[in-house]
Amino acid sequence: MKELHAGEKCEPKIERCVYCDRVFLNKDGIRMHMHIFHQNTNKVKCNYAQCGTFLKSEEDRQKHVEEKHNLGTNAKKCVYCDEMLANDTNLCYHVNRKHKNIKIKCSYRYCRIYFKCEADRQQHLEEKHKQRENDVKCIYCNQWVRYVGEHMRTHHQHVAIRCTYSNSCCTYFKSESDRDEHIEKVHRAVKVKQKVDCIYCGKSYPKGNSIGHHIRSMHGGVAIRCSITNCAQFFLTQEDCDKHFMEIHSEKEKLKIIECPKCSFKTDIHHSLPFHMRDCHSQKEILKCTECPDSEKIYESKASLKYHMVVKHLENNVQICTHCNLSVHKYKLSVHLTSEYCSMCNINYLCKGTMREHKKWCKQKCKICGKEFIGILLLKHVIKFHQDVDIQELEWLGDMRKLKKNMKCEECKDMFYNLRALNLHVKKVHGVKKPKRPLLTCDLCKKQLTKFYLEKHMIFVHGFN
């Protein structure tokens, strides 16, 4: 061996016969040797996958498996050929490759155990996978399974008849007549609504708010509903409601009723008591501006009231516009004084306050049909309904005759008069949302905010003066 095979790169794996100590270079040679010379001897072969070693006795085989293959607690034995596999995945691969036609697998999900006969599988199901609350009995093989659809696809795919009324119904039948009977009784049957009787006149109404409307309209009073979830009875007074509660819903152990500490309100919903306390027993503070006696405006929070006081009533921060005599915050004065041009009246207004007052009455009639329009809507009306008339000849349109569709949509190449009309078109037609507003940085703390929140940030955080 040393003389012939010393120059090879990979040393050959020597296989030795356990009966005559003869040496072979591969497993095929020793397998042929055992078949020819030791045919009558009791051959014990290693049952590990892809190992063809022969041994003298069962004890030698166990020692060989422990020393050579190091099988741990996850080792599995094939029930069909007694071959040892390292884990569950190797066992599944081995069974699907060699015993595909005779395999009997456990019908429960994630269970990778195989059996020799159906009786062993049934015994395994009763011992390991006992019937649970959500298990369903298969009508074809009488097995208790947890996932009916998967069991039908794997075991009864050709004979399973499922309900075809809706995809949400996962019921199977033995015949089509049973399926049609199920559809007529369960899905197509008209469900009778549960009715509630009025305790004052005895008239019955379907369960819902209809009986409450009946009490308000016919018996003249505020309908009080029973606070229990499944009860839909209404009453005129709280005494009648409490009497009904004591007669029907008095078992506190079953319903776990919660009582209000300030009144006789009772409920079985744990999160309804805080809403009741907020609506009935909380005194809401009315926030009004003391500096504006004529105003009836009520503010939702103290922050909004404080913002109003800072903007409107602080002498250091408020300035009066010389054009419209409105009090404007010093920080907003530069935006307020931007000039705006009215194309209908050919007048340039020096501030937003005067332009706002002008828009209230700025209307112009169409001298062709006599209808009134505001702003650019008059030009659109003339173009759409008076197509025979030349726009340049109509002197009463003023500077609107010079307006052109300069804004172009990039997707459909339609033209528009202004940016607002273009944004509305893009949002409605193409489903593209309006781009986010640009962020502005605060000069003092370098925080990035939008224009609307930057004004509040400068007033409240830095006390802008």
Secondary structure as GFF3:
##gff-version 3
##sequence-region A 1 465
A	DSSP	alpha_helix	2	5	.	.	.	ID=ss1
A	DSSP	beta_strand	15	16	.	.	.	ID=ss2
A	DSSP	beta_strand	23	24	.	.	.	ID=ss3
A	DSSP	alpha_helix	27	37	.	.	.	ID=ss4
A	DSSP	beta_strand	44	45	.	.	.	ID=ss5
A	DSSP	beta_strand	54	55	.	.	.	ID=ss6
A	DSSP	alpha_helix	58	64	.	.	.	ID=ss7
A	DSSP	pi_helix	65	69	.	.	.	ID=ss8
A	DSSP	beta_strand	76	77	.	.	.	ID=ss9
A	DSSP	beta_strand	84	85	.	.	.	ID=ss10
A	DSSP	alpha_helix	88	98	.	.	.	ID=ss11
A	DSSP	beta_strand	104	105	.	.	.	ID=ss12
A	DSSP	beta_strand	114	115	.	.	.	ID=ss13
A	DSSP	alpha_helix	118	128	.	.	.	ID=ss14
A	DSSP	beta_strand	136	137	.	.	.	ID=ss15
A	DSSP	beta_strand	144	145	.	.	.	ID=ss16
A	DSSP	alpha_helix	148	155	.	.	.	ID=ss17
A	DSSP	beta_strand	161	162	.	.	.	ID=ss18
A	DSSP	beta_strand	172	173	.	.	.	ID=ss19
A	DSSP	alpha_helix	176	182	.	.	.	ID=ss20
A	DSSP	pi_helix	183	187	.	.	.	ID=ss21
A	DSSP	beta_strand	195	197	.	.	.	ID=ss22
A	DSSP	beta_strand	204	206	.	.	.	ID=ss23
A	DSSP	alpha_helix	210	218	.	.	.	ID=ss24
A	DSSP	beta_strand	224	225	.	.	.	ID=ss25
A	DSSP	beta_strand	234	235	.	.	.	ID=ss26
A	DSSP	alpha_helix	238	248	.	.	.	ID=ss27
A	DSSP	alpha_helix	252	255	.	.	.	ID=ss28
A	DSSP	beta_strand	258	259	.	.	.	ID=ss29
A	DSSP	beta_strand	266	267	.	.	.	ID=ss30
A	DSSP	alpha_helix	272	280	.	.	.	ID=ss31
A	DSSP	alpha_helix	302	312	.	.	.	ID=ss32
A	DSSP	beta_strand	318	320	.	.	.	ID=ss33
A	DSSP	beta_strand	327	329	.	.	.	ID=ss34
A	DSSP	three_ten_helix	330	332	.	.	.	ID=ss35
A	DSSP	alpha_helix	333	336	.	.	.	ID=ss36
A	DSSP	beta_strand	340	342	.	.	.	ID=ss37
A	DSSP	beta_strand	347	349	.	.	.	ID=ss38
A	DSSP	alpha_helix	352	361	.	.	.	ID=ss39
A	DSSP	beta_strand	364	365	.	.	.	ID=ss40
A	DSSP	beta_strand	372	373	.	.	.	ID=ss41
A	DSSP	alpha_helix	377	385	.	.	.	ID=ss42
A	DSSP	three_ten_helix	391	393	.	.	.	ID=ss43
A	DSSP	three_ten_helix	395	402	.	.	.	ID=ss44
A	DSSP	beta_strand	407	408	.	.	.	ID=ss45
A	DSSP	beta_strand	415	416	.	.	.	ID=ss46
A	DSSP	alpha_helix	419	429	.	.	.	ID=ss47
A	DSSP	beta_strand	440	441	.	.	.	ID=ss48
A	DSSP	beta_strand	448	449	.	.	.	ID=ss49
A	DSSP	alpha_helix	451	460	.	.	.	ID=ss50
###
